Amino acid sequence: MTTIKMNREKRQVTEQKLMDGLKKHQASMPTWTIGGTSRSVADLQAMMQERLTALANVDTAHAAWLAAVAAARDTRARTDATVMALKQSVRVSLPGTPDVLADFGLTPRKPRVVTPEKAVKAVAKRKATREARNTMGPKQRLDVKGNVETTIVTEPTVTTKAPPPTPPTTTPPTTPHTS
């Protein structure tokens, strides 16, 4: 038997039409033989109504679930900062007492462990970055003095008109040619 995949709305419409057809043709077909057994239209209508009610309940439950999820999300967003502050306050107030922190459902913070090799690498990397970016601290910046050399260049402005250019003259060569 093959089943056709339908969404809830389409299934509900299809099953409602099936039930309407049973009601419309109840007088002409009072019993149906399904799977080798004879069933009355009233039994089939009751079964179809049960299916339609179950589908309607799914829609109602889904809408209620969506509303509950939205309400939980809103509550969590509204109270997140306070809860985080409370957890931090408990950890600060009760340091070094893991058994008491466990009563609050918390664990002590793990200390950061840095190996000497990692520390040396980190220092070298920071130094290289500062040199590459020419980054200086506030006291280093105070030592930097600029040398500003100013040279003022002024060009004389001439307001007189230049005489018109004279056309070039051609002169014959002065050395005789010998042949």
C-alpha positions in Angstrom: 0.0 0.0 0.0 1.5 3.3 -1.0 0.8 6.4 1.1 0.7 9.9 -0.2 2.6 12.4 1.9 0.4 15.4 2.8 0.7 18.2 5.2 -1.8 18.5 8.1 -4.0 21.1 6.4 -4.4 19.2 3.2 -5.0 15.9 5.1 -7.7 17.7 7.1 -9.5 19.0 4.0 -9.3 15.6 2.3 -10.7 13.7 5.2 -13.5 16.3 5.7 -14.5 15.8 2.1 -14.5 12.0 2.6 -16.8 12.5 5.6 -19.1 14.8 3.7 -19.3 12.2 0.9 -20.3 9.6 3.4 -23.1 11.8 4.7 -24.3 12.7 1.3 -24.6 9.1 0.0 -25.6 7.5 3.3 -29.1 6.6 2.1 -27.9 4.9 -1.1 -24.9 3.1 0.5 -25.7 2.3 4.1 -22.9 -0.3 4.5 -19.4 -0.6 3.2 -17.2 -3.7 3.0 -13.7 -2.7 4.0 -10.9 -5.3 4.5 -13.4 -8.2 4.4 -15.7 -6.8 7.1 -19.0 -4.9 6.7 -19.1 -1.5 8.4 -22.0 0.9 8.7 -21.8 4.5 7.5 -22.4 5.6 11.1 -19.3 3.7 12.3 -17.2 5.1 9.4 -18.5 8.6 10.2 -17.5 8.2 13.8 -14.1 7.1 12.9 -13.6 10.0 10.5 -14.8 12.4 13.1 -12.3 11.0 15.6 -9.5 11.6 13.0 -10.6 15.1 12.3 -10.8 15.9 16.0 -7.3 14.5 16.5 -6.0 16.7 13.7 -7.7 19.8 15.2 -6.2 18.9 18.6 -2.7 18.8 17.0 -3.1 22.3 15.6 -4.3 23.6 19.0 -1.5 21.9 20.8 1.1 23.1 18.3 -0.1 26.7 18.7 0.0 26.4 22.5 3.5 24.9 22.3 4.7 27.8 20.1 3.2 30.3 22.6 4.9 28.5 25.5 8.3 28.4 23.7 8.0 32.2 22.9 7.1 32.9 26.5 10.1 30.9 27.8 12.4 32.7 25.3 11.2 36.1 26.4 11.5 35.3 30.1 15.0 33.9 29.6 16.1 37.0 27.6 14.6 39.3 30.2 16.2 37.6 33.2 19.6 36.4 31.7 21.6 39.3 33.1 20.3 38.9 36.6 20.9 35.1 36.6 24.5 35.6 35.4 25.1 38.2 38.0 23.7 35.9 40.7 25.9 33.0 39.7 28.9 35.3 39.7 28.0 36.6 43.1 27.7 33.1 44.5 31.1 32.2 43.1 32.7 35.3 44.5 31.1 35.0 47.9 32.0 31.3 48.3 35.5 30.8 46.8 37.2 27.5 47.5 34.1 25.7 48.7 33.1 23.3 45.9 30.7 21.4 48.2 28.7 24.6 48.9 28.9 25.7 45.2 27.5 22.2 44.3 24.4 23.0 46.4 23.8 25.9 44.0 24.5 23.7 41.0 27.8 25.5 40.3 31.4 24.4 40.0 34.4 26.4 40.9 36.2 28.1 38.0 39.2 26.3 36.8 42.5 28.2 37.1 44.2 29.1 33.9 47.3 27.0 33.4 50.0 28.5 31.1 53.1 26.5 30.5 56.4 28.4 30.5 56.9 27.6 26.8 53.5 29.2 25.9 54.3 32.2 28.1 57.6 32.8 26.3 55.9 32.4 22.9 53.2 34.8 23.8 55.7 37.5 25.0 57.7 37.1 21.7 54.5 37.3 19.7 53.3 40.5 21.5 56.7 42.1 21.0 56.8 41.3 17.3 53.2 42.6 16.8 54.1 45.9 18.6 57.1 46.4 16.4 55.3 45.5 13.2 52.5 47.9 14.0 54.7 50.5 15.6 52.5 50.4 18.7 53.7 52.4 21.7 52.4 52.9 25.2 51.5 56.3 26.6 55.0 56.8 28.2 56.8 55.8 25.1 54.7 58.3 23.0 55.9 61.1 25.3 59.5 60.5 24.3 58.8 60.9 20.6 59.6 64.4 19.5 59.2 65.5 15.9 61.8 67.4 13.9 60.0 69.8 11.7 62.1 71.7 9.3 60.2 74.5 7.5 61.4 76.1 4.4 59.3 78.8 2.9 59.5 79.0 -0.9 58.1 82.1 -2.5 58.0 82.7 -6.2 58.1 86.2 -7.5 55.0 87.2 -9.4 55.5 89.2 -12.6 52.7 91.4 -13.8 54.4 92.8 -17.0 53.7 91.3 -20.4 56.4 89.6 -22.2 57.4 90.9 -25.7 56.0 88.9 -28.6 58.5 86.3 -29.8 60.5 87.2 -32.9 60.4 84.8 -35.9 63.5 82.8 -36.4 65.7 84.0 -39.3 67.6 81.8 -41.7 71.1 82.8 -42.7 73.1 81.2 -45.5 76.1 79.2 -44.6 79.3 81.2 -44.5 81.9 78.6 -45.4 82.3 77.9 -49.0 82.1 74.4 -50.3 84.9 73.0 -52.2 84.6 70.3 -54.7 
